[in-house]
Amino acid sequence: MKLVSAYKTNTGLKRKRNEDYLWVDKRAGVYVVADGMGGHEAGDTASRLAAITVGETIANNLQAAVSVAEIKALMASAIETANQAVWAASGEAGQTRRMGATIIVAVAQLPSLYISHAGDTRAYLLRDNALSRLTKDDSWAAQLVDSGVITETEAEHHRNLHFVTKAVGQDSPVEPDFIQLTFKAKDYLLLCSDGLWNMVTDPQLLDIFKKTKGNLTLLVDSLIEAANAAGGKDNITVIVVEAI
C-alpha cells in the first residue's frame, strides 16, 4: 500500500488575497493546511509561517519519533512552536490586532494516520463510499452543540457562531487535538479550510468524491469549483490523500 495525493489553494471569488497556505512533504508523509484568521491583519503571513513551521518541524524530526506518544508529542510541539513564532512575528510587526491561523496537520506512517489540529480546518475520511468528519471544530458553534444549546444543523445555519476558540498565534499554549486511525487501501483523506466546508455540504462532498474517483486532480479541482459555484466567499484549500 502506498499514498498518492493532490492539493490546491484558491483565493475564491470574494477575497482580494489568499490567506490560506498549504505545505506538503510527500516523502515524509506530512500534509498541512493553515488558514489565516479572517479579519486579522497579515493573515497570509500567519498561515504561511504556521504551515511551514509545523511541516518542517515534524518532517525533520519524524524519524526519531517511534511510538504513538512520541508522534503525538512531536505534532503538539510543532504546533506550539508555530504558535509562539506567529505570536512573536505579530508583535514584531507592530500589529494593531494580533494575527493568527487555524491549522491542521496529518502524518501518514502506514497503516497509521495521525492528525492534529487547532481551529476549524477540518479532516474528513471517505471509506466504502461513506464520508465521515474526523475533527471537531474549535469554535463557539461546536461548544454550543456539545452543550445541547443548538443542534449541528442549526449551527451550520448560523455562520456568525463559527468564531474559532483555538488557533496558533495566541499568548497561551494551544493544546491541539490529536487523532489516530488506521488508513486502509482505497481510503481517502481530505484536509480543507473552512472556505470549502462552509460552502459545500457533506452530501455534496460525498457526491463529488463518487463522481471523480480515480482522478485526484479532477477531484481537487471539482471541490474548489463547487465552493466557488456556491459563492466562493472565502479562500479555499484542499489536500486529498488516497491509499492505493
Contacts in CASP RR format, 6 or more apart in sequence:
PFRMAT RR
TARGET T0000
AUTHOR 0000-0000-0000
METHOD contacts of the structure
MODEL  1
MKLVSAYKTNTGLKRKRNEDYLWVDKRAGVYVVADGMGGHEAGDTASRLA
AITVGETIANNLQAAVSVAEIKALMASAIETANQAVWAASGEAGQTRRMG
ATIIVAVAQLPSLYISHAGDTRAYLLRDNALSRLTKDDSWAAQLVDSGVI
TETEAEHHRNLHFVTKAVGQDSPVEPDFIQLTFKAKDYLLLCSDGLWNMV
TDPQLLDIFKKTKGNLTLLVDSLIEAANAAGGKDNITVIVVEAI
1 110 0 8 1.000
1 111 0 8 1.000
1 185 0 8 1.000
1 243 0 8 1.000
1 244 0 8 1.000
2 110 0 8 1.000
2 243 0 8 1.000
2 244 0 8 1.000
3 26 0 8 1.000
3 29 0 8 1.000
3 108 0 8 1.000
3 110 0 8 1.000
3 241 0 8 1.000
3 242 0 8 1.000
3 243 0 8 1.000
3 244 0 8 1.000
4 216 0 8 1.000
4 241 0 8 1.000
4 242 0 8 1.000
4 244 0 8 1.000
5 24 0 8 1.000
5 26 0 8 1.000
5 31 0 8 1.000
5 216 0 8 1.000
5 239 0 8 1.000
5 240 0 8 1.000
5 241 0 8 1.000
5 242 0 8 1.000
6 216 0 8 1.000
6 217 0 8 1.000
6 219 0 8 1.000
6 220 0 8 1.000
6 239 0 8 1.000
6 240 0 8 1.000
7 22 0 8 1.000
7 24 0 8 1.000
7 31 0 8 1.000
7 220 0 8 1.000
7 237 0 8 1.000
7 238 0 8 1.000
7 239 0 8 1.000
7 240 0 8 1.000
8 22 0 8 1.000
8 220 0 8 1.000
8 221 0 8 1.000
8 224 0 8 1.000
8 237 0 8 1.000
8 238 0 8 1.000
9 18 0 8 1.000
9 20 0 8 1.000
9 21 0 8 1.000
9 22 0 8 1.000
9 235 0 8 1.000
9 236 0 8 1.000
9 237 0 8 1.000
9 238 0 8 1.000
10 18 0 8 1.000
10 224 0 8 1.000
10 227 0 8 1.000
10 228 0 8 1.000
10 235 0 8 1.000
10 236 0 8 1.000
10 237 0 8 1.000
11 17 0 8 1.000
11 18 0 8 1.000
11 235 0 8 1.000
12 18 0 8 1.000
12 195 0 8 1.000
12 227 0 8 1.000
12 228 0 8 1.000
12 232 0 8 1.000
12 233 0 8 1.000
12 234 0 8 1.000
12 235 0 8 1.000
12 236 0 8 1.000
13 228 0 8 1.000
13 231 0 8 1.000
13 232 0 8 1.000
13 233 0 8 1.000
14 231 0 8 1.000
14 232 0 8 1.000
14 233 0 8 1.000
14 234 0 8 1.000
15 234 0 8 1.000
15 235 0 8 1.000
17 44 0 8 1.000
18 44 0 8 1.000
18 235 0 8 1.000
19 35 0 8 1.000
19 36 0 8 1.000
19 37 0 8 1.000
19 38 0 8 1.000
19 43 0 8 1.000
19 44 0 8 1.000
19 46 0 8 1.000
19 47 0 8 1.000
19 235 0 8 1.000
20 33 0 8 1.000
20 34 0 8 1.000
20 35 0 8 1.000
20 36 0 8 1.000
20 47 0 8 1.000
20 193 0 8 1.000
20 235 0 8 1.000
20 236 0 8 1.000
20 237 0 8 1.000
21 33 0 8 1.000
21 34 0 8 1.000
21 36 0 8 1.000
21 44 0 8 1.000
21 47 0 8 1.000
21 48 0 8 1.000
21 50 0 8 1.000
21 51 0 8 1.000
21 52 0 8 1.000
21 101 0 8 1.000
21 237 0 8 1.000
22 31 0 8 1.000
22 32 0 8 1.000
22 33 0 8 1.000
22 34 0 8 1.000
22 51 0 8 1.000
22 237 0 8 1.000
22 239 0 8 1.000
23 30 0 8 1.000
23 31 0 8 1.000
23 32 0 8 1.000
23 34 0 8 1.000
23 51 0 8 1.000
23 52 0 8 1.000
23 54 0 8 1.000
23 55 0 8 1.000
23 56 0 8 1.000
24 30 0 8 1.000
24 31 0 8 1.000
24 32 0 8 1.000
24 239 0 8 1.000
25 55 0 8 1.000
25 59 0 8 1.000
28 58 0 8 1.000
28 59 0 8 1.000
28 62 0 8 1.000
28 107 0 8 1.000
29 59 0 8 1.000
29 107 0 8 1.000
29 108 0 8 1.000
29 109 0 8 1.000
30 55 0 8 1.000
30 58 0 8 1.000
30 59 0 8 1.000
30 62 0 8 1.000
30 105 0 8 1.000
30 106 0 8 1.000
30 107 0 8 1.000
30 108 0 8 1.000
31 105 0 8 1.000
31 106 0 8 1.000
31 107 0 8 1.000
31 108 0 8 1.000
31 189 0 8 1.000
31 191 0 8 1.000
31 239 0 8 1.000
31 241 0 8 1.000
32 51 0 8 1.000
32 54 0 8 1.000
32 55 0 8 1.000
32 103 0 8 1.000
32 104 0 8 1.000
32 105 0 8 1.000
32 106 0 8 1.000
32 191 0 8 1.000
33 51 0 8 1.000
33 103 0 8 1.000
33 104 0 8 1.000
33 121 0 8 1.000
33 191 0 8 1.000
33 192 0 8 1.000
33 193 0 8 1.000
33 237 0 8 1.000
33 239 0 8 1.000
34 46 0 8 1.000
34 47 0 8 1.000
34 48 0 8 1.000
34 50 0 8 1.000
34 51 0 8 1.000
34 54 0 8 1.000
34 101 0 8 1.000
34 102 0 8 1.000
34 103 0 8 1.000
34 104 0 8 1.000
34 121 0 8 1.000
34 168 0 8 1.000
35 47 0 8 1.000
35 101 0 8 1.000
35 102 0 8 1.000
35 103 0 8 1.000
35 120 0 8 1.000
35 121 0 8 1.000
35 193 0 8 1.000
35 194 0 8 1.000
35 195 0 8 1.000
35 235 0 8 1.000
35 237 0 8 1.000
36 43 0 8 1.000
36 44 0 8 1.000
36 46 0 8 1.000
36 47 0 8 1.000
36 50 0 8 1.000
36 99 0 8 1.000
36 100 0 8 1.000
36 101 0 8 1.000
36 102 0 8 1.000
37 43 0 8 1.000
37 46 0 8 1.000
37 99 0 8 1.000
37 100 0 8 1.000
37 101 0 8 1.000
37 102 0 8 1.000
37 164 0 8 1.000
37 167 0 8 1.000
39 97 0 8 1.000
40 46 0 8 1.000
40 97 0 8 1.000
40 98 0 8 1.000
40 99 0 8 1.000
40 100 0 8 1.000
41 95 0 8 1.000
41 96 0 8 1.000
41 97 0 8 1.000
41 99 0 8 1.000
42 90 0 8 1.000
42 93 0 8 1.000
42 95 0 8 1.000
42 99 0 8 1.000
43 99 0 8 1.000
43 100 0 8 1.000
43 101 0 8 1.000
45 89 0 8 1.000
45 93 0 8 1.000
45 99 0 8 1.000
46 86 0 8 1.000
46 89 0 8 1.000
46 90 0 8 1.000
46 99 0 8 1.000
46 100 0 8 1.000
46 101 0 8 1.000
46 168 0 8 1.000
46 169 0 8 1.000
47 100 0 8 1.000
47 101 0 8 1.000
49 82 0 8 1.000
49 85 0 8 1.000
49 86 0 8 1.000
49 89 0 8 1.000
49 101 0 8 1.000
50 82 0 8 1.000
50 85 0 8 1.000
50 86 0 8 1.000
50 100 0 8 1.000
50 101 0 8 1.000
50 103 0 8 1.000
50 168 0 8 1.000
50 169 0 8 1.000
51 101 0 8 1.000
51 103 0 8 1.000
53 78 0 8 1.000
53 81 0 8 1.000
53 82 0 8 1.000
53 85 0 8 1.000
54 78 0 8 1.000
54 79 0 8 1.000
54 81 0 8 1.000
54 82 0 8 1.000
54 103 0 8 1.000
54 105 0 8 1.000
55 78 0 8 1.000
55 105 0 8 1.000
57 74 0 8 1.000
57 77 0 8 1.000
57 78 0 8 1.000
57 81 0 8 1.000
57 82 0 8 1.000
58 74 0 8 1.000
58 75 0 8 1.000
58 78 0 8 1.000
58 105 0 8 1.000
58 107 0 8 1.000
61 74 0 8 1.000
62 71 0 8 1.000
62 74 0 8 1.000
62 107 0 8 1.000
64 70 0 8 1.000
65 71 0 8 1.000
65 73 0 8 1.000
65 74 0 8 1.000
68 112 0 8 1.000
68 114 0 8 1.000
68 180 0 8 1.000
71 107 0 8 1.000
71 109 0 8 1.000
71 114 0 8 1.000
72 114 0 8 1.000
72 116 0 8 1.000
72 178 0 8 1.000
72 180 0 8 1.000
75 105 0 8 1.000
75 107 0 8 1.000
75 114 0 8 1.000
75 116 0 8 1.000
75 176 0 8 1.000
75 178 0 8 1.000
76 116 0 8 1.000
76 175 0 8 1.000
76 176 0 8 1.000
76 178 0 8 1.000
78 105 0 8 1.000
79 103 0 8 1.000
79 105 0 8 1.000
79 116 0 8 1.000
79 118 0 8 1.000
79 168 0 8 1.000
79 174 0 8 1.000
79 176 0 8 1.000
80 173 0 8 1.000
80 174 0 8 1.000
82 103 0 8 1.000
82 168 0 8 1.000
82 169 0 8 1.000
83 168 0 8 1.000
83 169 0 8 1.000
83 170 0 8 1.000
83 173 0 8 1.000
83 174 0 8 1.000
84 169 0 8 1.000
86 99 0 8 1.000
86 100 0 8 1.000
86 101 0 8 1.000
86 168 0 8 1.000
86 169 0 8 1.000
87 98 0 8 1.000
87 169 0 8 1.000
87 170 0 8 1.000
87 171 0 8 1.000
89 99 0 8 1.000
90 98 0 8 1.000
90 99 0 8 1.000
90 100 0 8 1.000
90 169 0 8 1.000
91 98 0 8 1.000
93 99 0 8 1.000
98 169 0 8 1.000
98 170 0 8 1.000
99 169 0 8 1.000
100 167 0 8 1.000
100 168 0 8 1.000
100 169 0 8 1.000
100 170 0 8 1.000
101 167 0 8 1.000
101 168 0 8 1.000
101 169 0 8 1.000
102 117 0 8 1.000
102 118 0 8 1.000
102 119 0 8 1.000
102 120 0 8 1.000
102 121 0 8 1.000
102 138 0 8 1.000
102 164 0 8 1.000
102 166 0 8 1.000
102 167 0 8 1.000
102 168 0 8 1.000
102 193 0 8 1.000
102 194 0 8 1.000
103 117 0 8 1.000
103 118 0 8 1.000
103 119 0 8 1.000
103 121 0 8 1.000
103 167 0 8 1.000
103 168 0 8 1.000
103 176 0 8 1.000
104 115 0 8 1.000
104 116 0 8 1.000
104 117 0 8 1.000
104 118 0 8 1.000
104 121 0 8 1.000
104 122 0 8 1.000
104 123 0 8 1.000
104 135 0 8 1.000
104 191 0 8 1.000
105 115 0 8 1.000
105 116 0 8 1.000
105 117 0 8 1.000
106 113 0 8 1.000
106 114 0 8 1.000
106 115 0 8 1.000
106 123 0 8 1.000
106 189 0 8 1.000
106 191 0 8 1.000
106 239 0 8 1.000
106 241 0 8 1.000
107 113 0 8 1.000
107 114 0 8 1.000
107 115 0 8 1.000
108 114 0 8 1.000
108 183 0 8 1.000
108 241 0 8 1.000
110 183 0 8 1.000
110 243 0 8 1.000
111 182 0 8 1.000
111 183 0 8 1.000
111 184 0 8 1.000
112 180 0 8 1.000
112 181 0 8 1.000
112 182 0 8 1.000
112 183 0 8 1.000
113 180 0 8 1.000
113 181 0 8 1.000
113 182 0 8 1.000
113 183 0 8 1.000
113 189 0 8 1.000
114 178 0 8 1.000
114 179 0 8 1.000
114 180 0 8 1.000
115 123 0 8 1.000
115 134 0 8 1.000
115 135 0 8 1.000
115 178 0 8 1.000
115 179 0 8 1.000
115 180 0 8 1.000
115 181 0 8 1.000
116 176 0 8 1.000
116 177 0 8 1.000
116 178 0 8 1.000
116 179 0 8 1.000
117 123 0 8 1.000
117 135 0 8 1.000
117 138 0 8 1.000
117 176 0 8 1.000
117 177 0 8 1.000
118 138 0 8 1.000
118 166 0 8 1.000
118 167 0 8 1.000
118 168 0 8 1.000
118 174 0 8 1.000
118 176 0 8 1.000
118 177 0 8 1.000
119 137 0 8 1.000
119 138 0 8 1.000
119 139 0 8 1.000
119 164 0 8 1.000
119 165 0 8 1.000
119 166 0 8 1.000
119 167 0 8 1.000
120 137 0 8 1.000
120 138 0 8 1.000
120 139 0 8 1.000
120 162 0 8 1.000
120 164 0 8 1.000
120 194 0 8 1.000
121 135 0 8 1.000
121 191 0 8 1.000
121 192 0 8 1.000
121 193 0 8 1.000
121 194 0 8 1.000
122 133 0 8 1.000
122 134 0 8 1.000
122 135 0 8 1.000
122 137 0 8 1.000
122 190 0 8 1.000
122 191 0 8 1.000
122 192 0 8 1.000
122 194 0 8 1.000
122 197 0 8 1.000
123 133 0 8 1.000
123 134 0 8 1.000
123 135 0 8 1.000
123 179 0 8 1.000
123 189 0 8 1.000
123 190 0 8 1.000
123 191 0 8 1.000
124 131 0 8 1.000
124 132 0 8 1.000
124 133 0 8 1.000
124 134 0 8 1.000
124 189 0 8 1.000
124 190 0 8 1.000
124 192 0 8 1.000
124 202 0 8 1.000
124 205 0 8 1.000
125 131 0 8 1.000
125 132 0 8 1.000
125 134 0 8 1.000
125 181 0 8 1.000
125 187 0 8 1.000
125 188 0 8 1.000
125 189 0 8 1.000
125 190 0 8 1.000
126 187 0 8 1.000
126 188 0 8 1.000
126 190 0 8 1.000
126 206 0 8 1.000
126 209 0 8 1.000
127 184 0 8 1.000
127 186 0 8 1.000
127 187 0 8 1.000
127 188 0 8 1.000
129 206 0 8 1.000
129 210 0 8 1.000
130 206 0 8 1.000
131 202 0 8 1.000
131 205 0 8 1.000
131 206 0 8 1.000
131 209 0 8 1.000
133 202 0 8 1.000
134 179 0 8 1.000
134 181 0 8 1.000
135 177 0 8 1.000
135 179 0 8 1.000
136 142 0 8 1.000
136 177 0 8 1.000
137 162 0 8 1.000
137 164 0 8 1.000
138 164 0 8 1.000
138 165 0 8 1.000
138 166 0 8 1.000
138 167 0 8 1.000
138 177 0 8 1.000
139 161 0 8 1.000
139 162 0 8 1.000
139 163 0 8 1.000
139 164 0 8 1.000
139 165 0 8 1.000
140 161 0 8 1.000
140 162 0 8 1.000
140 163 0 8 1.000
140 165 0 8 1.000
141 150 0 8 1.000
141 155 0 8 1.000
141 158 0 8 1.000
141 161 0 8 1.000
141 162 0 8 1.000
142 155 0 8 1.000
143 165 0 8 1.000
144 150 0 8 1.000
144 155 0 8 1.000
144 161 0 8 1.000
145 151 0 8 1.000
145 152 0 8 1.000
145 155 0 8 1.000
150 158 0 8 1.000
150 161 0 8 1.000
155 161 0 8 1.000
155 162 0 8 1.000
159 198 0 8 1.000
162 194 0 8 1.000
162 198 0 8 1.000
166 174 0 8 1.000
166 175 0 8 1.000
166 176 0 8 1.000
167 174 0 8 1.000
168 174 0 8 1.000
183 189 0 8 1.000
183 243 0 8 1.000
184 243 0 8 1.000
185 243 0 8 1.000
185 244 0 8 1.000
186 242 0 8 1.000
186 243 0 8 1.000
186 244 0 8 1.000
187 242 0 8 1.000
187 243 0 8 1.000
188 209 0 8 1.000
188 240 0 8 1.000
188 241 0 8 1.000
188 242 0 8 1.000
188 243 0 8 1.000
189 239 0 8 1.000
189 240 0 8 1.000
189 241 0 8 1.000
189 242 0 8 1.000
190 205 0 8 1.000
190 223 0 8 1.000
190 238 0 8 1.000
190 239 0 8 1.000
190 240 0 8 1.000
191 238 0 8 1.000
191 239 0 8 1.000
191 240 0 8 1.000
191 241 0 8 1.000
192 223 0 8 1.000
192 236 0 8 1.000
192 237 0 8 1.000
192 238 0 8 1.000
192 239 0 8 1.000
193 234 0 8 1.000
193 235 0 8 1.000
193 236 0 8 1.000
193 237 0 8 1.000
194 234 0 8 1.000
195 227 0 8 1.000
195 232 0 8 1.000
195 233 0 8 1.000
195 234 0 8 1.000
195 235 0 8 1.000
195 236 0 8 1.000
195 237 0 8 1.000
196 205 0 8 1.000
196 223 0 8 1.000
196 224 0 8 1.000
196 227 0 8 1.000
196 236 0 8 1.000
196 237 0 8 1.000
196 238 0 8 1.000
197 205 0 8 1.000
198 233 0 8 1.000
198 234 0 8 1.000
199 226 0 8 1.000
199 227 0 8 1.000
199 228 0 8 1.000
199 230 0 8 1.000
199 231 0 8 1.000
199 232 0 8 1.000
199 233 0 8 1.000
199 234 0 8 1.000
199 236 0 8 1.000
200 208 0 8 1.000
200 223 0 8 1.000
200 226 0 8 1.000
200 227 0 8 1.000
200 230 0 8 1.000
204 226 0 8 1.000
205 223 0 8 1.000
208 219 0 8 1.000
208 222 0 8 1.000
208 223 0 8 1.000
208 226 0 8 1.000
209 219 0 8 1.000
211 222 0 8 1.000
212 218 0 8 1.000
212 219 0 8 1.000
212 222 0 8 1.000
213 219 0 8 1.000
214 242 0 8 1.000
216 240 0 8 1.000
216 242 0 8 1.000
219 240 0 8 1.000
220 238 0 8 1.000
220 240 0 8 1.000
223 236 0 8 1.000
223 238 0 8 1.000
223 240 0 8 1.000
224 236 0 8 1.000
224 238 0 8 1.000
227 236 0 8 1.000
228 236 0 8 1.000
END
